[in-house]
Amino acid sequence: MTMHDQTTQLLGPIRRSELIEGVFFAPIKAYEDERGRFMETFRREWFPWVNWDRIQGNRSDSKAGVLRGLHYHHHQIDYWYVPDGKIRVGMVDLRPSSRTFMVTQTLEIGSENNLGVFIPVGVAHGFLALTDATLMYMVNNYYNGGADENGVAWNDPEIALNWGTQAPLLSPRDQKNRFWRDIPEGERPR
């Protein structure tokens, strides 16, 4: 049995987003008994086309009502998993070379939808914490002092993501994110 067969058998197939090119979902299976539960949340083998040599793991804790994003990168892939709580993920494809350019997608992950979300370079992403929530995420490049930290306004009317809120709690950084039309061409994904 190959590693791919073992992964498929253990967790089911990795699924492509039906909306945004390059976004994938990893169904996470929980094994529970009287002692608790076990879940395998990430494997390099699930995404063999990605170089994970510079892998970095991060954790973000958010109170209900916090919105983080929209962020995008030129040199970094994100893989998200929510072990505690529930979030609404929002994504928009900002790659003009993509057949799904400017297509958006929202979905809820966490306690009731146990998925890992793979977000490629150039897809802006963010989340609204629907409950107090913990986001664990892997990236394939080390933090570089913010040089690859880019943002577009969460409420950009051209993007029109349906967050289900009008007044989220935002960081000072995210409050400064510009509308897509105001981001210079050289700062946009390719």
Contacts in CASP RR format, 6 or more apart in sequence:
PFRMAT RR
TARGET T0000
AUTHOR 0000-0000-0000
METHOD contacts of the structure
MODEL  1
MTMHDQTTQLLGPIRRSELIEGVFFAPIKAYEDERGRFMETFRREWFPWV
NWDRIQGNRSDSKAGVLRGLHYHHHQIDYWYVPDGKIRVGMVDLRPSSRT
FMVTQTLEIGSENNLGVFIPVGVAHGFLALTDATLMYMVNNYYNGGADEN
GVAWNDPEIALNWGTQAPLLSPRDQKNRFWRDIPEGERPR
1 9 0 8 1.000
3 45 0 8 1.000
4 45 0 8 1.000
7 43 0 8 1.000
7 45 0 8 1.000
7 46 0 8 1.000
10 29 0 8 1.000
10 40 0 8 1.000
11 26 0 8 1.000
11 27 0 8 1.000
11 28 0 8 1.000
11 29 0 8 1.000
11 40 0 8 1.000
12 27 0 8 1.000
12 29 0 8 1.000
13 27 0 8 1.000
14 24 0 8 1.000
14 25 0 8 1.000
14 26 0 8 1.000
14 46 0 8 1.000
14 47 0 8 1.000
14 118 0 8 1.000
15 24 0 8 1.000
15 25 0 8 1.000
15 26 0 8 1.000
15 27 0 8 1.000
16 22 0 8 1.000
16 23 0 8 1.000
16 24 0 8 1.000
16 25 0 8 1.000
17 23 0 8 1.000
17 24 0 8 1.000
17 25 0 8 1.000
17 105 0 8 1.000
19 100 0 8 1.000
19 103 0 8 1.000
19 104 0 8 1.000
19 105 0 8 1.000
20 91 0 8 1.000
20 92 0 8 1.000
20 93 0 8 1.000
20 100 0 8 1.000
20 103 0 8 1.000
20 104 0 8 1.000
20 105 0 8 1.000
20 123 0 8 1.000
21 93 0 8 1.000
21 98 0 8 1.000
21 99 0 8 1.000
21 100 0 8 1.000
22 118 0 8 1.000
22 120 0 8 1.000
22 123 0 8 1.000
23 91 0 8 1.000
23 105 0 8 1.000
23 117 0 8 1.000
23 118 0 8 1.000
23 119 0 8 1.000
23 120 0 8 1.000
23 123 0 8 1.000
24 46 0 8 1.000
24 47 0 8 1.000
24 117 0 8 1.000
24 118 0 8 1.000
25 115 0 8 1.000
25 116 0 8 1.000
25 117 0 8 1.000
25 118 0 8 1.000
26 42 0 8 1.000
26 46 0 8 1.000
26 115 0 8 1.000
26 116 0 8 1.000
26 117 0 8 1.000
26 118 0 8 1.000
27 114 0 8 1.000
27 115 0 8 1.000
27 116 0 8 1.000
28 39 0 8 1.000
28 40 0 8 1.000
28 41 0 8 1.000
28 81 0 8 1.000
28 114 0 8 1.000
28 115 0 8 1.000
28 116 0 8 1.000
29 39 0 8 1.000
29 40 0 8 1.000
29 114 0 8 1.000
30 37 0 8 1.000
30 38 0 8 1.000
30 39 0 8 1.000
30 114 0 8 1.000
31 37 0 8 1.000
31 38 0 8 1.000
31 39 0 8 1.000
32 38 0 8 1.000
39 114 0 8 1.000
41 81 0 8 1.000
41 83 0 8 1.000
41 116 0 8 1.000
41 136 0 8 1.000
42 79 0 8 1.000
42 81 0 8 1.000
42 116 0 8 1.000
42 138 0 8 1.000
44 50 0 8 1.000
44 52 0 8 1.000
44 55 0 8 1.000
46 118 0 8 1.000
47 77 0 8 1.000
47 79 0 8 1.000
47 118 0 8 1.000
50 77 0 8 1.000
50 140 0 8 1.000
51 140 0 8 1.000
52 138 0 8 1.000
52 140 0 8 1.000
53 140 0 8 1.000
54 140 0 8 1.000
54 141 0 8 1.000
54 142 0 8 1.000
55 138 0 8 1.000
55 139 0 8 1.000
55 140 0 8 1.000
56 138 0 8 1.000
56 139 0 8 1.000
56 141 0 8 1.000
56 142 0 8 1.000
56 143 0 8 1.000
57 136 0 8 1.000
57 137 0 8 1.000
57 138 0 8 1.000
57 139 0 8 1.000
58 136 0 8 1.000
58 137 0 8 1.000
58 138 0 8 1.000
58 139 0 8 1.000
59 134 0 8 1.000
59 135 0 8 1.000
59 136 0 8 1.000
59 137 0 8 1.000
60 68 0 8 1.000
60 134 0 8 1.000
60 135 0 8 1.000
60 137 0 8 1.000
61 132 0 8 1.000
61 133 0 8 1.000
61 134 0 8 1.000
61 135 0 8 1.000
62 68 0 8 1.000
62 87 0 8 1.000
62 127 0 8 1.000
62 129 0 8 1.000
62 132 0 8 1.000
62 133 0 8 1.000
62 134 0 8 1.000
62 135 0 8 1.000
63 129 0 8 1.000
63 132 0 8 1.000
63 169 0 8 1.000
64 129 0 8 1.000
64 130 0 8 1.000
64 131 0 8 1.000
64 132 0 8 1.000
64 133 0 8 1.000
65 128 0 8 1.000
65 129 0 8 1.000
65 130 0 8 1.000
65 165 0 8 1.000
65 168 0 8 1.000
65 169 0 8 1.000
66 128 0 8 1.000
66 129 0 8 1.000
66 168 0 8 1.000
66 169 0 8 1.000
66 170 0 8 1.000
67 126 0 8 1.000
67 127 0 8 1.000
67 128 0 8 1.000
67 129 0 8 1.000
67 154 0 8 1.000
67 163 0 8 1.000
67 165 0 8 1.000
67 168 0 8 1.000
67 169 0 8 1.000
67 170 0 8 1.000
67 174 0 8 1.000
68 126 0 8 1.000
68 127 0 8 1.000
68 171 0 8 1.000
68 174 0 8 1.000
69 124 0 8 1.000
69 125 0 8 1.000
69 126 0 8 1.000
69 127 0 8 1.000
69 151 0 8 1.000
69 154 0 8 1.000
69 174 0 8 1.000
69 177 0 8 1.000
70 90 0 8 1.000
70 92 0 8 1.000
70 124 0 8 1.000
70 125 0 8 1.000
70 126 0 8 1.000
70 151 0 8 1.000
70 152 0 8 1.000
70 153 0 8 1.000
70 154 0 8 1.000
70 156 0 8 1.000
70 159 0 8 1.000
70 161 0 8 1.000
70 177 0 8 1.000
71 124 0 8 1.000
71 125 0 8 1.000
71 126 0 8 1.000
71 149 0 8 1.000
71 150 0 8 1.000
71 151 0 8 1.000
72 94 0 8 1.000
72 122 0 8 1.000
72 123 0 8 1.000
72 124 0 8 1.000
72 125 0 8 1.000
72 150 0 8 1.000
72 151 0 8 1.000
72 152 0 8 1.000
72 189 0 8 1.000
73 121 0 8 1.000
73 122 0 8 1.000
73 141 0 8 1.000
73 148 0 8 1.000
73 149 0 8 1.000
73 150 0 8 1.000
74 121 0 8 1.000
74 122 0 8 1.000
74 148 0 8 1.000
74 150 0 8 1.000
74 189 0 8 1.000
74 190 0 8 1.000
75 121 0 8 1.000
75 141 0 8 1.000
75 148 0 8 1.000
76 121 0 8 1.000
76 139 0 8 1.000
76 140 0 8 1.000
76 141 0 8 1.000
76 148 0 8 1.000
77 118 0 8 1.000
77 119 0 8 1.000
77 120 0 8 1.000
77 121 0 8 1.000
77 139 0 8 1.000
77 140 0 8 1.000
77 141 0 8 1.000
78 117 0 8 1.000
78 118 0 8 1.000
78 119 0 8 1.000
78 125 0 8 1.000
78 137 0 8 1.000
78 138 0 8 1.000
78 139 0 8 1.000
79 116 0 8 1.000
79 117 0 8 1.000
79 118 0 8 1.000
79 119 0 8 1.000
79 137 0 8 1.000
79 138 0 8 1.000
79 139 0 8 1.000
80 89 0 8 1.000
80 109 0 8 1.000
80 116 0 8 1.000
80 117 0 8 1.000
80 119 0 8 1.000
80 125 0 8 1.000
80 127 0 8 1.000
80 135 0 8 1.000
80 136 0 8 1.000
80 137 0 8 1.000
81 109 0 8 1.000
81 115 0 8 1.000
81 116 0 8 1.000
81 117 0 8 1.000
81 135 0 8 1.000
81 136 0 8 1.000
81 137 0 8 1.000
82 109 0 8 1.000
82 110 0 8 1.000
82 111 0 8 1.000
82 133 0 8 1.000
82 134 0 8 1.000
82 135 0 8 1.000
82 136 0 8 1.000
83 110 0 8 1.000
83 134 0 8 1.000
83 136 0 8 1.000
84 110 0 8 1.000
84 111 0 8 1.000
84 132 0 8 1.000
84 133 0 8 1.000
84 134 0 8 1.000
85 110 0 8 1.000
85 111 0 8 1.000
85 129 0 8 1.000
85 130 0 8 1.000
85 131 0 8 1.000
85 132 0 8 1.000
85 133 0 8 1.000
85 134 0 8 1.000
86 108 0 8 1.000
86 109 0 8 1.000
86 110 0 8 1.000
86 111 0 8 1.000
86 112 0 8 1.000
86 129 0 8 1.000
86 130 0 8 1.000
86 131 0 8 1.000
86 133 0 8 1.000
87 108 0 8 1.000
87 109 0 8 1.000
87 110 0 8 1.000
87 127 0 8 1.000
87 128 0 8 1.000
87 129 0 8 1.000
87 130 0 8 1.000
87 133 0 8 1.000
87 135 0 8 1.000
88 106 0 8 1.000
88 107 0 8 1.000
88 108 0 8 1.000
88 127 0 8 1.000
88 128 0 8 1.000
88 130 0 8 1.000
88 163 0 8 1.000
88 164 0 8 1.000
89 105 0 8 1.000
89 106 0 8 1.000
89 107 0 8 1.000
89 108 0 8 1.000
89 109 0 8 1.000
89 117 0 8 1.000
89 125 0 8 1.000
89 126 0 8 1.000
89 127 0 8 1.000
90 104 0 8 1.000
90 105 0 8 1.000
90 106 0 8 1.000
90 107 0 8 1.000
90 125 0 8 1.000
90 126 0 8 1.000
90 127 0 8 1.000
90 128 0 8 1.000
90 161 0 8 1.000
90 163 0 8 1.000
91 104 0 8 1.000
91 105 0 8 1.000
91 106 0 8 1.000
91 119 0 8 1.000
91 123 0 8 1.000
91 124 0 8 1.000
91 125 0 8 1.000
91 126 0 8 1.000
92 102 0 8 1.000
92 103 0 8 1.000
92 104 0 8 1.000
92 105 0 8 1.000
92 123 0 8 1.000
92 124 0 8 1.000
92 152 0 8 1.000
92 159 0 8 1.000
92 161 0 8 1.000
93 100 0 8 1.000
93 101 0 8 1.000
93 102 0 8 1.000
93 103 0 8 1.000
93 104 0 8 1.000
93 122 0 8 1.000
93 123 0 8 1.000
94 101 0 8 1.000
94 102 0 8 1.000
94 122 0 8 1.000
94 123 0 8 1.000
94 124 0 8 1.000
94 152 0 8 1.000
94 180 0 8 1.000
94 188 0 8 1.000
94 189 0 8 1.000
95 101 0 8 1.000
95 121 0 8 1.000
95 122 0 8 1.000
95 123 0 8 1.000
95 189 0 8 1.000
95 190 0 8 1.000
96 188 0 8 1.000
96 189 0 8 1.000
96 190 0 8 1.000
97 190 0 8 1.000
102 158 0 8 1.000
102 159 0 8 1.000
104 159 0 8 1.000
104 160 0 8 1.000
104 161 0 8 1.000
106 161 0 8 1.000
106 162 0 8 1.000
106 163 0 8 1.000
107 113 0 8 1.000
107 115 0 8 1.000
107 117 0 8 1.000
108 130 0 8 1.000
109 115 0 8 1.000
109 116 0 8 1.000
109 117 0 8 1.000
110 133 0 8 1.000
111 131 0 8 1.000
119 125 0 8 1.000
121 189 0 8 1.000
122 189 0 8 1.000
124 151 0 8 1.000
124 152 0 8 1.000
124 159 0 8 1.000
126 154 0 8 1.000
127 135 0 8 1.000
128 163 0 8 1.000
128 164 0 8 1.000
128 165 0 8 1.000
128 168 0 8 1.000
141 148 0 8 1.000
150 187 0 8 1.000
151 174 0 8 1.000
151 177 0 8 1.000
151 178 0 8 1.000
151 183 0 8 1.000
152 159 0 8 1.000
152 177 0 8 1.000
152 178 0 8 1.000
152 179 0 8 1.000
152 180 0 8 1.000
152 183 0 8 1.000
153 177 0 8 1.000
153 178 0 8 1.000
153 179 0 8 1.000
153 180 0 8 1.000
154 161 0 8 1.000
154 163 0 8 1.000
154 168 0 8 1.000
154 170 0 8 1.000
154 174 0 8 1.000
154 177 0 8 1.000
155 163 0 8 1.000
156 179 0 8 1.000
156 180 0 8 1.000
157 179 0 8 1.000
158 179 0 8 1.000
158 180 0 8 1.000
158 181 0 8 1.000
159 180 0 8 1.000
END
